[in-house]
Amino acid sequence: MDLLSGIIEAFSFPELVSQDGGRVDSLVIAIHLLMLVLFVGWLIYYFVALWKFQASNNPNADYKGVKSKTITNSIEGAVIVAELLLVVVATYFWNFYANKADDFSEASVVRVTAEQFAWSARYPGADGKLGIQDKTLVTGANPFGIDKSEPYWEDDVEVLKADIVVPMIKNDDGTHKSVTVDLTSKDVIHCFKVLPLRICQDVIPGMRIPIHFRPTKTGRYQITCAQLCGDGHARMKGAIKVIDKAEWNEWYKAEKGKKNPAGEKAAAAVTTTGDDNA
């Protein structure tokens, strides 16, 4: 029984802590079932071909072969149908995760910036909006490449190379509030993958790619970079920390208290203007 339990656990889905993550599990199951049907179909085809064209049934070689197009057309049709099913299903799930959630708001956006080899985050301040980032403005004193000639940046909360903290908030209708992670990179392509949240998205320099999820359980969940991003790829570890609303308010208040607006306003005077490319 222990062996059977171990096998079942090894082939089971990891812990699910996202309200809509079950859809991803359903997609994975649907694809595997489709592959199983195709696998069994091809096995039947091969065994039928072996039986039909065995030497005892065909003692003399016939170099003209089968003239009917029925088998060829059937196989081509099956391949086309399978490809269409994959495209349609994949497009549906991509739209579900890429499009804005019903309860989307700019105040719930977390800008996550990847770099070799760490993850950093910015949160909107009291104005509920993030300032503009431009990767050409990245310096040691301006690690996010913030364009300080534009508005909204002064009250943003910045967390460098630490846990990405997000709130778990329950709506009045019993659903959980969506969180938007806005992904960008300062250098090469990375991949933001959090298995319990059923998130996996490439992070591409010069682009901002949003993903939406609804956390349903507090905890600390590992971020895996699922793209080979350099010699230190194996060291690029991070975590999403999901906390309840009360703890989130305390954390957010503490992070805002660490800011020094006077120093940042002085730095803005010597910062050049750039395009919003990151």
Backbone as CSV, one residue per row, in Angstrom:
resi,resn,N_x,N_y,N_z,CA_x,CA_y,CA_z,C_x,C_y,C_z
1,MET,0.821,-1.212,0.000,0.000,0.000,0.000,0.853,1.260,0.000
2,ASP,1.991,1.196,0.724,2.863,2.368,0.761,3.421,2.659,-0.626
3,LEU,3.773,1.571,-1.357,4.299,1.752,-2.707,3.239,2.349,-3.618
4,LEU,2.006,1.832,-3.518,0.916,2.354,-4.342,0.633,3.816,-4.019
5,SER,0.641,4.135,-2.731,0.409,5.526,-2.312,1.499,6.448,-2.843
6,GLY,2.750,5.953,-2.814,3.862,6.746,-3.337,3.741,6.998,-4.824
7,ILE,3.292,5.964,-5.569,3.122,6.121,-7.019,2.016,7.122,-7.315
8,ILE,0.901,6.999,-6.594,-0.221,7.928,-6.798,0.202,9.361,-6.480
9,GLU,0.940,9.528,-5.393,1.387,10.870,-5.010,2.345,11.453,-6.045
10,ALA,3.226,10.595,-6.598,4.205,11.061,-7.582,3.538,11.557,-8.855
11,PHE,2.391,10.967,-9.216,1.708,11.341,-10.448,0.515,12.255,-10.207
12,SER,0.355,12.737,-8.980,-0.747,13.636,-8.664,-0.339,15.084,-8.903
13,PHE,-1.322,15.958,-9.021,-1.046,17.382,-9.154,-0.522,17.928,-7.834
14,PRO,0.350,18.948,-7.885,0.801,19.582,-6.638,-0.340,20.326,-5.959
15,GLU,-0.092,20.778,-4.763,-1.103,21.510,-3.993,-1.660,22.671,-4.814
16,LEU,-2.974,22.863,-4.744,-3.636,23.942,-5.481,-4.070,25.031,-4.507
17,VAL,-3.574,26.262,-4.706,-3.925,27.378,-3.821,-4.453,28.563,-4.632
18,SER,-4.990,28.281,-5.811,-5.547,29.318,-6.678,-6.971,28.941,-7.044
19,GLN,-7.868,29.897,-6.960,-9.280,29.621,-7.194,-9.538,29.074,-8.592
20,ASP,-8.844,29.594,-9.584,-9.075,29.190,-10.959,-8.045,28.179,-11.462
21,GLY,-7.168,27.724,-10.576,-6.129,26.787,-10.997,-6.670,25.450,-11.452
22,GLY,-7.883,25.108,-11.005,-8.478,23.856,-11.439,-8.671,23.798,-12.935
23,ARG,-8.829,24.960,-13.589,-8.978,24.989,-15.048,-7.693,24.532,-15.724
24,VAL,-6.554,24.914,-15.146,-5.274,24.466,-15.698,-5.152,22.953,-15.559
25,ASP,-5.538,22.436,-14.391,-5.509,20.981,-14.192,-6.411,20.285,-15.203
26,SER,-7.578,20.869,-15.461,-8.501,20.282,-16.440,-7.886,20.280,-17.834
27,LEU,-7.167,21.361,-18.181,-6.502,21.426,-19.480,-5.453,20.330,-19.604
28,VAL,-4.649,20.156,-18.563,-3.602,19.120,-18.576,-4.232,17.738,-18.744
29,ILE,-5.312,17.474,-17.997,-5.996,16.175,-18.094,-6.575,15.980,-19.489
30,ALA,-7.199,17.022,-20.044,-7.807,16.922,-21.376,-6.756,16.611,-22.440
31,ILE,-5.599,17.273,-22.352,-4.530,17.030,-23.332,-4.007,15.597,-23.219
32,HIS,-3.830,15.127,-21.989,-3.343,13.760,-21.813,-4.359,12.734,-22.307
33,LEU,-5.651,12.999,-22.100,-6.671,12.084,-22.606,-6.670,12.070,-24.134
34,LEU,-6.500,13.245,-24.740,-6.428,13.317,-26.194,-5.224,12.531,-26.710
35,MET,-4.065,12.697,-26.041,-2.872,11.950,-26.442,-3.067,10.447,-26.262
36,LEU,-3.816,10.047,-25.208,-4.101,8.632,-24.983,-4.957,8.062,-26.107
37,VAL,-5.976,8.814,-26.524,-6.831,8.377,-27.626,-6.008,8.216,-28.905
38,LEU,-5.146,9.196,-29.192,-4.301,9.112,-30.388,-3.338,7.922,-30.298
39,PHE,-2.781,7.709,-29.108,-1.836,6.597,-28.913,-2.519,5.253,-29.171
40,VAL,-3.699,5.056,-28.583,-4.439,3.804,-28.782,-4.847,3.659,-30.243
41,GLY,-5.267,4.755,-30.861,-5.657,4.712,-32.278,-4.513,4.286,-33.177
42,TRP,-3.323,4.842,-32.933,-2.164,4.463,-33.743,-1.767,3.007,-33.511
43,LEU,-1.861,2.533,-32.262,-1.553,1.124,-31.984,-2.484,0.203,-32.772
44,ILE,-3.786,0.537,-32.749,-4.757,-0.277,-33.496,-4.412,-0.270,-34.984
45,TYR,-4.068,0.906,-35.501,-3.720,1.027,-36.922,-2.510,0.159,-37.268
46,TYR,-1.468,0.206,-36.435,-0.262,-0.576,-36.721,-0.539,-2.076,-36.691
47,PHE,-1.306,-2.538,-35.696,-1.585,-3.965,-35.592,-2.471,-4.437,-36.749
48,VAL,-3.437,-3.605,-37.147,-4.262,-3.955,-38.304,-3.397,-4.046,-39.566
49,ALA,-2.461,-3.084,-39.728,-1.580,-3.102,-40.896,-0.684,-4.339,-40.886
50,LEU,-0.148,-4.712,-39.712,0.694,-5.906,-39.611,-0.089,-7.168,-39.964
51,TRP,-1.355,-7.227,-39.506,-2.169,-8.421,-39.781,-2.572,-8.487,-41.256
52,LYS,-2.995,-7.333,-41.792,-3.509,-7.320,-43.160,-2.424,-7.586,-44.187
53,PHE,-1.213,-7.099,-43.930,-0.153,-7.213,-44.931,0.907,-8.235,-44.556
54,GLN,0.551,-9.203,-43.707,1.505,-10.253,-43.342,1.773,-11.143,-44.554
55,ALA,2.885,-11.874,-44.495,3.334,-12.668,-45.647,2.338,-13.746,-46.039
56,SER,1.647,-14.360,-45.057,0.694,-15.426,-45.387,-0.501,-14.915,-46.186
57,ASN,-0.877,-13.664,-45.971,-1.994,-13.075,-46.722,-1.548,-12.498,-48.060
58,ASN,-0.280,-12.202,-48.175,0.252,-11.576,-49.389,1.564,-12.262,-49.772
59,PRO,1.495,-13.485,-50.305,2.724,-14.230,-50.619,3.562,-13.573,-51.707
60,ASN,2.931,-12.861,-52.596,3.661,-12.178,-53.668,3.673,-10.671,-53.418
61,ALA,4.847,-10.072,-53.547,4.976,-8.636,-53.317,4.191,-7.852,-54.365
62,ASP,3.514,-6.818,-53.926,2.744,-5.956,-54.825,3.291,-4.538,-54.672
63,TYR,4.080,-4.134,-55.659,4.754,-2.839,-55.548,3.827,-1.651,-55.802
64,LYS,2.609,-1.926,-56.301,1.653,-0.850,-56.502,1.009,-0.426,-55.185
65,GLY,0.935,-1.347,-54.224,0.388,-1.025,-52.917,-1.110,-0.781,-52.948
66,VAL,-1.610,-0.180,-51.861,-3.036,0.108,-51.734,-3.362,1.360,-52.549
67,LYS,-4.341,1.238,-53.428,-4.702,2.365,-54.285,-5.755,3.277,-53.662
68,SER,-6.490,2.764,-52.686,-7.541,3.560,-52.050,-6.943,4.684,-51.202
69,LYS,-7.591,5.842,-51.231,-7.143,6.994,-50.440,-7.865,7.078,-49.090
70,THR,-8.685,6.095,-48.766,-9.492,6.160,-47.546,-8.638,6.235,-46.297
71,ILE,-7.639,5.359,-46.198,-6.788,5.328,-45.002,-5.984,6.619,-44.886
72,THR,-5.392,7.052,-45.997,-4.582,8.286,-45.976,-5.423,9.492,-45.561
73,ASN,-6.614,9.602,-46.160,-7.490,10.725,-45.824,-7.952,10.669,-44.372
74,SER,-8.189,9.468,-43.859,-8.624,9.315,-42.467,-7.532,9.765,-41.509
75,ILE,-6.296,9.363,-41.808,-5.174,9.738,-40.938,-4.957,11.247,-40.970
76,GLU,-4.968,11.824,-42.160,-4.789,13.277,-42.277,-5.905,14.022,-41.562
77,GLY,-7.137,13.523,-41.683,-8.259,14.160,-40.995,-8.110,14.096,-39.486
78,ALA,-7.652,12.953,-38.968,-7.460,12.814,-37.523,-6.395,13.779,-37.008
79,VAL,-5.318,13.946,-37.771,-4.248,14.876,-37.377,-4.770,16.310,-37.354
80,ILE,-5.526,16.696,-38.366,-6.069,18.059,-38.430,-7.022,18.322,-37.274
81,VAL,-7.908,17.365,-36.984,-8.853,17.527,-35.882,-8.124,17.665,-34.548
82,ALA,-7.107,16.830,-34.324,-6.342,16.902,-33.067,-5.648,18.252,-32.921
83,GLU,-5.069,18.753,-34.004,-4.387,20.053,-33.950,-5.378,21.173,-33.679
84,LEU,-6.539,21.119,-34.317,-7.556,22.152,-34.090,-8.036,22.136,-32.641
85,LEU,-8.229,20.954,-32.084,-8.652,20.853,-30.689,-7.620,21.487,-29.768
86,LEU,-6.351,21.199,-30.009,-5.294,21.767,-29.174,-5.252,23.283,-29.290
87,VAL,-5.362,23.803,-30.505,-5.314,25.257,-30.721,-6.494,25.944,-30.038
88,VAL,-7.700,25.398,-30.215,-8.899,26.016,-29.641,-8.841,26.010,-28.118
89,VAL,-8.498,24.868,-27.528,-8.451,24.761,-26.074,-7.347,25.645,-25.496
90,ALA,-6.175,25.631,-26.119,-5.061,26.444,-25.629,-5.384,27.936,-25.720
91,THR,-6.035,28.349,-26.823,-6.398,29.764,-26.988,-7.386,30.198,-25.920
92,TYR,-8.346,29.339,-25.615,-9.332,29.658,-24.571,-8.648,29.897,-23.230
93,PHE,-7.745,29.006,-22.837,-7.092,29.145,-21.541,-6.124,30.328,-21.533
94,TRP,-5.475,30.592,-22.665,-4.577,31.742,-22.731,-5.361,33.033,-22.535
95,ASN,-6.503,33.163,-23.204,-7.336,34.354,-23.040,-7.816,34.501,-21.603
96,PHE,-8.121,33.384,-20.967,-8.615,33.416,-19.596,-7.572,34.002,-18.645
97,TYR,-6.308,33.633,-18.863,-5.266,34.104,-17.953,-4.670,35.449,-18.366
98,ALA,-4.715,35.771,-19.660,-4.087,37.011,-20.122,-5.024,38.211,-20.023
99,ASN,-6.325,38.005,-20.222,-7.268,39.118,-20.162,-7.497,39.569,-18.723
100,LYS,-7.928,40.809,-18.563,-8.140,41.358,-17.230,-9.253,40.615,-16.499
101,ALA,-9.053,40.437,-15.192,-10.072,39.801,-14.371,-11.265,40.741,-14.199
102,ASP,-12.406,40.178,-13.822,-13.624,40.975,-13.652,-13.459,42.069,-12.606
103,ASP,-12.694,41.772,-11.556,-12.514,42.747,-10.476,-11.140,43.417,-10.544
104,PHE,-10.596,43.532,-11.749,-9.273,44.142,-11.917,-9.273,45.602,-11.478
105,SER,-8.190,45.989,-10.808,-7.967,47.397,-10.486,-6.462,47.645,-10.470
106,GLU,-6.068,48.839,-10.858,-4.641,49.158,-10.907,-3.995,49.061,-9.531
107,ALA,-4.798,49.278,-8.485,-4.261,49.227,-7.125,-3.826,47.822,-6.724
108,SER,-4.318,46.794,-7.436,-3.965,45.415,-7.086,-2.859,44.849,-7.966
109,VAL,-2.210,45.711,-8.767,-1.137,45.266,-9.653,0.200,45.252,-8.905
110,VAL,0.962,44.183,-9.101,2.322,44.102,-8.569,3.259,43.997,-9.767
111,ARG,4.165,44.957,-9.933,5.131,44.906,-11.026,6.337,44.082,-10.564
112,VAL,6.519,42.931,-11.175,7.634,42.049,-10.830,8.694,42.164,-11.917
113,THR,9.912,42.488,-11.513,11.021,42.665,-12.442,12.046,41.565,-12.221
114,ALA,12.343,40.826,-13.275,13.339,39.755,-13.199,14.696,40.266,-13.655
115,GLU,15.740,39.684,-13.096,17.101,39.981,-13.512,17.977,38.795,-13.144
116,GLN,19.152,38.731,-13.731,20.085,37.678,-13.343,20.696,38.025,-11.977
117,PHE,20.351,37.304,-10.917,19.476,36.136,-10.845,18.584,36.331,-9.632
118,ALA,17.562,37.173,-9.761,16.698,37.500,-8.629,15.389,38.079,-9.135
119,TRP,14.420,38.185,-8.206,13.121,38.780,-8.488,12.910,39.974,-7.561
120,SER,12.405,41.075,-8.102,12.099,42.261,-7.300,10.689,42.730,-7.647
121,ALA,10.095,43.537,-6.753,8.693,43.924,-6.958,8.455,45.373,-6.592
122,ARG,7.448,45.976,-7.246,6.968,47.315,-6.922,5.462,47.251,-6.745
123,TYR,4.963,48.044,-5.790,3.530,48.086,-5.481,3.049,49.529,-5.602
124,PRO,1.817,49.743,-6.095,1.285,51.109,-6.177,1.146,51.728,-4.789
125,GLY,1.345,53.032,-4.744,1.181,53.755,-3.483,-0.264,54.181,-3.275
126,ALA,-0.446,55.280,-2.543,-1.792,55.753,-2.204,-2.596,56.151,-3.436
127,ASP,-1.918,56.558,-4.520,-2.641,56.964,-5.726,-3.154,55.764,-6.526
128,GLY,-2.739,54.549,-6.142,-3.226,53.346,-6.813,-2.636,53.106,-8.187
129,LYS,-1.561,53.831,-8.542,-0.952,53.678,-9.858,0.563,53.555,-9.727
130,LEU,1.151,52.777,-10.624,2.600,52.618,-10.649,3.234,53.644,-11.575
131,GLY,4.414,54.130,-11.179,5.174,55.004,-12.059,5.750,54.229,-13.224
132,ILE,6.163,54.951,-14.246,6.675,54.338,-15.476,8.096,53.823,-15.265
133,GLN,8.357,52.622,-15.797,9.704,52.048,-15.796,10.267,52.055,-17.211
134,ASP,11.574,52.229,-17.309,12.269,52.177,-18.592,13.605,51.497,-18.350
135,LYS,13.831,50.374,-18.994,15.046,49.602,-18.719,16.323,50.360,-19.086
136,THR,16.225,51.377,-19.961,17.412,52.159,-20.310,17.836,53.089,-19.173
137,LEU,16.964,53.264,-18.159,17.280,54.148,-17.034,17.816,53.381,-15.820
138,VAL,17.976,52.066,-15.970,18.438,51.257,-14.837,19.874,51.613,-14.480
139,THR,20.075,51.930,-13.199,21.412,52.194,-12.659,21.476,51.579,-11.269
140,GLY,22.646,51.683,-10.646,22.770,51.184,-9.283,21.859,51.933,-8.329
141,ALA,21.670,53.236,-8.566,20.802,54.032,-7.702,19.342,53.965,-8.115
142,ASN,19.073,53.460,-9.308,17.709,53.354,-9.821,17.508,51.939,-10.385
143,PRO,17.452,50.926,-9.516,17.446,49.527,-9.978,16.231,49.132,-10.797
144,PHE,15.125,49.834,-10.649,13.931,49.515,-11.426,13.852,50.308,-12.729
145,GLY,14.740,51.273,-12.915,14.685,52.110,-14.108,13.460,53.002,-14.125
146,ILE,13.129,53.618,-12.992,11.940,54.460,-12.887,12.182,55.798,-13.582
147,ASP,11.231,56.196,-14.405,11.294,57.500,-15.061,10.725,58.533,-14.083
148,LYS,11.605,59.245,-13.406,11.185,60.148,-12.346,10.738,61.515,-12.867
149,SER,10.718,61.663,-14.179,10.139,62.882,-14.752,8.636,62.717,-14.970
150,GLU,8.133,61.484,-14.815,6.717,61.193,-14.982,6.042,61.058,-13.608
151,PRO,4.706,61.145,-13.550,4.009,61.087,-12.253,3.862,59.662,-11.716
152,TYR,3.350,59.589,-10.497,2.904,58.377,-9.813,4.010,57.551,-9.159
153,TRP,5.281,57.854,-9.400,6.344,56.999,-8.880,6.684,57.270,-7.421
154,GLU,6.397,58.488,-6.930,6.926,58.906,-5.644,6.453,58.050,-4.476
155,ASP,5.225,57.562,-4.524,4.706,56.804,-3.382,4.709,55.288,-3.626
156,ASP,5.332,54.845,-4.741,5.397,53.408,-4.998,6.242,52.707,-3.932
157,VAL,5.839,51.499,-3.603,6.566,50.689,-2.618,7.462,49.713,-3.368
158,GLU,8.753,49.705,-3.025,9.723,48.867,-3.730,10.305,47.820,-2.789
159,VAL,10.383,46.574,-3.302,10.973,45.476,-2.526,11.996,44.799,-3.417
160,LEU,13.277,44.955,-3.070,14.356,44.435,-3.894,14.776,43.037,-3.444
161,LYS,14.767,42.086,-4.381,15.324,40.745,-4.183,14.852,40.109,-2.884
162,ALA,13.548,40.131,-2.686,12.936,39.546,-1.489,11.625,38.886,-1.891
163,ASP,10.921,38.321,-0.907,9.638,37.679,-1.185,8.670,38.666,-1.832
164,ILE,7.924,38.195,-2.824,6.867,38.991,-3.433,5.602,38.736,-2.629
165,VAL,5.136,39.738,-1.927,4.015,39.583,-0.994,2.721,40.011,-1.676
166,VAL,1.698,39.160,-1.592,0.393,39.476,-2.169,-0.687,39.154,-1.142
167,PRO,-1.805,39.871,-1.186,-2.869,39.633,-0.206,-3.861,38.559,-0.653
168,MET,-4.418,37.863,0.316,-5.539,36.962,0.055,-6.777,37.624,0.646
169,ILE,-7.663,38.091,-0.235,-8.848,38.831,0.191,-10.090,38.139,-0.365
170,LYS,-11.060,37.914,0.497,-12.288,37.254,0.068,-13.353,38.296,-0.251
171,ASN,-13.984,38.148,-1.418,-15.055,39.055,-1.820,-16.362,38.698,-1.110
172,ASP,-17.319,39.602,-1.189,-18.613,39.374,-0.541,-19.361,38.179,-1.122
173,ASP,-19.103,37.873,-2.406,-19.816,36.761,-3.044,-19.151,35.411,-2.805
174,GLY,-18.115,35.392,-1.955,-17.447,34.138,-1.636,-16.233,33.834,-2.487
175,THR,-16.058,34.564,-3.603,-14.863,34.381,-4.420,-13.692,35.134,-3.795
176,HIS,-12.510,34.896,-4.316,-11.324,35.582,-3.825,-10.909,36.670,-4.813
177,LYS,-10.401,37.754,-4.278,-10.009,38.894,-5.100,-8.804,38.536,-5.957
178,SER,-8.825,38.989,-7.193,-7.738,38.691,-8.113,-6.524,39.582,-7.832
179,VAL,-5.370,39.029,-8.082,-4.098,39.753,-7.999,-3.479,39.724,-9.392
180,THR,-2.981,40.854,-9.849,-2.319,40.923,-11.143,-0.825,41.107,-10.939
181,VAL,-0.046,40.198,-11.494,1.404,40.328,-11.485,1.832,40.758,-12.882
182,ASP,2.438,41.929,-12.950,2.857,42.542,-14.210,4.339,42.232,-14.393
183,LEU,4.688,41.377,-15.339,6.040,40.832,-15.453,6.878,41.583,-16.480
184,THR,8.133,41.844,-16.128,9.084,42.408,-17.066,10.484,41.955,-16.668
185,SER,11.443,42.138,-17.566,12.821,41.706,-17.313,13.796,42.814,-17.678
186,LYS,14.912,42.865,-16.936,15.931,43.880,-17.196,17.025,43.384,-18.137
187,ASP,17.110,42.068,-18.364,18.246,41.567,-19.131,17.862,40.512,-20.167
188,VAL,17.609,39.267,-19.728,17.331,38.173,-20.659,15.934,37.613,-20.395
189,ILE,15.548,36.605,-21.162,14.252,35.959,-20.948,14.315,35.070,-19.711
190,HIS,13.381,35.265,-18.808,13.206,34.406,-17.640,11.819,33.765,-17.734
191,CYS,11.457,32.961,-16.751,10.109,32.390,-16.712,9.621,32.357,-15.272
192,PHE,8.453,32.929,-15.053,7.858,33.052,-13.724,6.896,31.882,-13.531
193,LYS,7.332,30.891,-12.748,6.534,29.680,-12.568,6.304,29.418,-11.084
194,VAL,5.026,29.335,-10.706,4.644,29.018,-9.322,3.613,27.895,-9.399
195,LEU,4.047,26.677,-9.144,3.175,25.515,-9.350,1.880,25.551,-8.530
196,PRO,1.919,25.845,-7.224,0.660,25.831,-6.463,-0.372,26.832,-6.974
197,LEU,0.090,27.932,-7.585,-0.821,28.931,-8.154,-1.160,28.639,-9.608
198,ARG,-0.541,27.605,-10.172,-0.739,27.220,-11.571,-0.389,28.356,-12.519
199,ILE,0.760,28.982,-12.246,1.248,30.094,-13.066,2.527,29.659,-13.762
200,CYS,2.629,29.959,-15.047,3.874,29.735,-15.782,3.884,30.687,-16.972
201,GLN,4.728,31.722,-16.901,4.730,32.750,-17.947,6.149,33.230,-18.213
202,ASP,6.562,33.229,-19.489,7.866,33.778,-19.846,7.902,35.277,-19.553
203,VAL,9.063,35.735,-19.102,9.279,37.156,-18.790,10.276,37.682,-19.813
204,ILE,9.843,38.641,-20.629,10.609,39.053,-21.800,11.062,40.509,-21.669
205,PRO,12.343,40.791,-21.899,12.826,42.175,-21.817,12.066,43.095,-22.770
206,GLY,11.769,44.304,-22.296,11.086,45.276,-23.137,9.588,45.091,-23.216
207,MET,9.042,44.098,-22.499,7.594,43.867,-22.520,7.052,43.829,-21.096
208,ARG,5.771,44.171,-20.958,5.056,44.001,-19.688,3.945,42.988,-19.925
209,ILE,4.028,41.859,-19.276,3.074,40.781,-19.499,2.307,40.527,-18.205
210,PRO,0.994,40.776,-18.192,0.217,40.568,-16.965,-0.301,39.138,-16.856
211,ILE,-0.324,38.610,-15.637,-1.003,37.361,-15.355,-1.892,37.586,-14.134
212,HIS,-3.019,36.887,-14.089,-4.000,37.090,-13.036,-4.250,35.779,-12.296
213,PHE,-4.377,35.843,-10.996,-4.711,34.664,-10.201,-5.431,35.109,-8.931
214,ARG,-6.119,34.160,-8.298,-6.886,34.436,-7.078,-6.397,33.497,-5.974
215,PRO,-5.463,33.947,-5.139,-4.941,33.053,-4.082,-6.024,32.702,-3.069
216,THR,-6.032,31.440,-2.639,-7.054,30.959,-1.708,-6.483,30.432,-0.406
217,LYS,-5.159,30.454,-0.269,-4.545,29.913,0.939,-3.264,30.686,1.241
218,THR,-3.100,31.083,2.493,-1.885,31.785,2.874,-0.713,30.801,2.907
219,GLY,0.467,31.331,2.675,1.662,30.488,2.685,2.747,31.097,1.828
220,ARG,3.880,30.416,1.789,5.040,30.879,1.015,5.318,29.835,-0.068
221,TYR,5.262,30.274,-1.328,5.343,29.349,-2.444,6.512,29.722,-3.359
222,GLN,7.292,28.716,-3.725,8.532,28.953,-4.466,8.280,29.400,-5.898
223,ILE,9.071,30.388,-6.330,9.086,30.815,-7.729,10.228,30.082,-8.419
224,THR,9.909,29.415,-9.511,10.929,28.714,-10.288,11.130,29.447,-11.608
225,CYS,12.386,29.744,-11.945,12.671,30.291,-13.269,12.760,29.104,-14.226
226,ALA,11.773,28.969,-15.105,11.681,27.803,-15.975,12.294,28.050,-17.352
227,GLN,13.169,29.055,-17.449,13.925,29.305,-18.668,15.405,29.392,-18.301
228,LEU,16.250,28.744,-19.093,17.687,28.838,-18.858,18.132,30.272,-19.106
229,CYS,18.540,30.973,-18.049,18.788,32.420,-18.149,20.241,32.802,-17.868
230,GLY,21.142,31.823,-17.874,22.549,32.145,-17.648,23.209,31.143,-16.723
231,ASP,24.491,31.396,-16.440,25.263,30.464,-15.613,24.700,30.327,-14.201
232,GLY,24.045,31.361,-13.699,23.497,31.311,-12.345,22.034,30.933,-12.298
233,HIS,21.533,30.327,-13.386,20.108,29.978,-13.474,19.625,29.168,-12.269
234,ALA,20.419,28.213,-11.835,20.001,27.343,-10.717,19.868,28.118,-9.413
235,ARG,20.535,29.267,-9.307,20.476,30.067,-8.080,19.329,31.073,-8.089
236,MET,18.606,31.162,-9.206,17.542,32.166,-9.303,16.279,31.650,-8.626
237,LYS,16.245,31.810,-7.332,15.097,31.355,-6.556,14.391,32.556,-5.932
238,GLY,13.115,32.396,-5.754,12.324,33.435,-5.108,11.083,32.810,-4.526
239,ALA,10.217,33.640,-3.984,8.991,33.122,-3.376,7.883,34.153,-3.437
240,ILE,6.663,33.664,-3.622,5.459,34.487,-3.433,4.917,34.163,-2.054
241,LYS,4.723,35.197,-1.267,4.181,35.018,0.075,2.749,35.543,0.092
242,VAL,1.795,34.644,0.297,0.380,35.017,0.357,-0.005,35.200,1.821
243,ILE,-0.514,36.386,2.147,-0.891,36.683,3.529,-2.326,37.217,3.565
244,ASP,-2.963,37.148,4.738,-4.343,37.610,4.834,-4.397,39.137,4.837
245,LYS,-5.604,39.678,4.774,-5.794,41.122,4.586,-5.195,41.928,5.735
246,ALA,-5.396,41.498,6.978,-4.878,42.242,8.123,-3.356,42.277,8.106
247,GLU,-2.739,41.129,7.833,-1.271,41.082,7.782,-0.743,41.886,6.609
248,TRP,-1.481,41.863,5.502,-1.087,42.649,4.324,-1.067,44.138,4.654
249,ASN,-2.103,44.617,5.323,-2.164,46.025,5.686,-0.985,46.429,6.562
250,GLU,-0.626,45.581,7.503,0.516,45.861,8.378,1.820,45.865,7.585
251,TRP,1.972,44.869,6.719,3.198,44.785,5.905,3.330,45.992,4.990
252,TYR,2.227,46.352,4.325,2.242,47.472,3.389,2.562,48.779,4.114
253,LYS,1.989,48.960,5.290,2.247,50.158,6.082,3.716,50.230,6.476
254,ALA,4.287,49.096,6.856,5.701,49.065,7.262,6.615,49.382,6.079
255,GLU,6.295,48.844,4.897,7.131,49.093,3.725,7.051,50.553,3.296
256,LYS,5.865,51.153,3.386,5.726,52.566,3.044,6.531,53.437,3.990
257,GLY,6.641,53.018,5.257,7.400,53.783,6.236,8.893,53.811,5.963
258,LYS,9.370,52.887,5.132,10.803,52.827,4.821,11.208,53.814,3.744
259,LYS,10.236,54.430,3.062,10.555,55.303,1.947,11.100,56.645,2.416
260,ASN,11.826,57.295,1.484,12.384,58.614,1.768,12.069,59.530,0.588
261,PRO,10.859,60.064,0.526,10.441,60.854,-0.637,11.349,62.037,-0.929
262,ALA,11.882,62.680,0.103,12.718,63.861,-0.119,13.943,63.503,-0.936
263,GLY,14.571,62.372,-0.609,15.747,61.941,-1.349,15.414,61.557,-2.779
264,GLU,14.264,60.953,-2.993,13.887,60.539,-4.325,13.556,61.747,-5.204
265,LYS,12.923,62.765,-4.621,12.621,63.973,-5.409,13.904,64.662,-5.853
266,ALA,14.914,64.656,-4.988,16.189,65.269,-5.359,16.849,64.495,-6.491
267,ALA,16.728,63.152,-6.447,17.331,62.324,-7.495,16.632,62.512,-8.826
268,ALA,15.342,62.868,-8.794,14.576,63.023,-10.028,15.117,64.156,-10.887
269,ALA,15.753,65.143,-10.262,16.248,66.304,-10.996,17.370,65.938,-11.964
270,VAL,18.076,64.826,-11.707,19.204,64.452,-12.558,18.893,63.209,-13.386
271,THR,17.642,62.788,-13.413,17.259,61.591,-14.176,16.748,61.997,-15.544
272,THR,17.229,61.360,-16.584,16.797,61.677,-17.953,15.477,60.979,-18.246
273,THR,14.769,61.531,-19.194,13.484,60.986,-19.585,13.684,59.857,-20.583
274,GLY,12.835,58.797,-20.496,12.920,57.678,-21.455,11.529,57.182,-21.781
275,ASP,11.483,56.287,-22.753,10.203,55.691,-23.137,9.826,54.591,-22.159
276,ASP,8.548,54.278,-22.077,8.049,53.225,-21.189,8.221,51.866,-21.880
277,ASN,9.463,51.356,-21.897,9.760,50.130,-22.633,9.863,48.905,-21.768
278,ALA,9.732,49.069,-20.441,9.945,47.898,-19.591,8.749,47.686,-18.721
